[in-house]
Amino acid sequence: MGVENTESTQFLVVLNDEEQHSVWFADRDLPAGWRAEGTSGTRQECLDHIERVWTDLRPRSVREHLAAHGD
């Protein structure tokens, strides 16, 4: 199944527990372990938003470990 990429297809920006970002079809149930971040729009609008806000690609657990241990 290909990714629908029409201007009328709406997507959501979603996050998992590690604060990793992705896009998901707005009209479908979210997959287990993911939650809506609050941004919606075309696929490209969502991808552009992710590019702006997800500047540290390390999983949350890695960031927290490094912050706690001064590495």
C-alpha positions as CSV (number, residue, x, y, z in Angstrom):
1,M,0.0,0.0,0.0
2,G,1.5,3.4,-1.0
3,V,1.4,6.5,1.0
4,E,-1.4,8.8,0.0
5,N,0.1,12.2,-0.7
6,T,-2.7,14.4,-2.0
7,E,-3.3,17.9,-0.7
8,S,-6.6,16.8,0.7
9,T,-5.2,14.0,2.8
10,Q,-4.7,15.1,6.4
11,F,-2.0,13.9,8.7
12,L,-1.0,14.3,12.3
13,V,2.4,14.7,13.9
14,V,2.7,11.9,16.5
15,L,5.2,11.1,19.2
16,N,6.2,7.9,21.0
17,D,7.4,7.5,24.6
18,E,11.0,8.2,23.5
19,E,9.8,11.5,21.9
20,Q,10.5,10.3,18.4
21,H,8.3,12.0,15.8
22,S,6.4,10.6,12.8
23,V,3.4,11.4,10.7
24,W,0.1,9.4,10.7
25,F,-3.1,9.6,8.8
26,A,-5.5,11.8,10.7
27,D,-8.5,9.6,9.9
28,R,-7.0,6.4,11.4
29,D,-6.6,5.2,14.9
30,L,-3.1,5.9,16.3
31,P,-0.8,2.9,16.6
32,A,-0.1,1.6,20.1
33,G,2.6,3.6,21.9
34,W,2.0,6.8,19.9
35,R,0.1,10.0,20.8
36,A,-0.9,13.1,18.8
37,E,1.5,16.0,19.3
38,G,-1.1,18.6,18.3
39,T,0.0,19.5,14.8
40,S,-2.0,18.5,11.7
41,G,-2.0,19.3,8.0
42,T,-0.7,17.9,4.7
43,R,2.0,15.3,4.9
44,Q,4.6,17.9,3.8
45,E,3.4,20.5,6.4
46,C,3.7,17.8,9.1
47,L,7.2,16.9,7.9
48,D,8.2,20.5,7.8
49,H,7.0,20.9,11.4
50,I,9.0,17.8,12.5
51,E,12.1,19.2,10.9
52,R,11.7,22.5,12.8
53,V,11.0,21.0,16.3
54,W,12.8,17.6,16.4
55,T,16.4,19.0,16.6
56,D,17.9,16.3,18.8
57,L,17.2,12.9,17.2
58,R,18.5,10.9,20.2
59,P,15.7,9.0,22.0
60,R,14.6,10.6,25.3
61,S,16.1,7.8,27.4
62,V,19.5,8.4,25.9
63,R,19.3,12.2,26.4
64,E,18.2,11.6,30.1
65,H,21.0,9.1,30.7
66,L,23.7,11.3,29.3
67,A,22.3,14.3,31.3
68,A,22.3,12.3,34.5
69,H,25.8,10.9,34.1
70,G,27.5,13.9,32.6
71,D,28.6,12.0,29.5
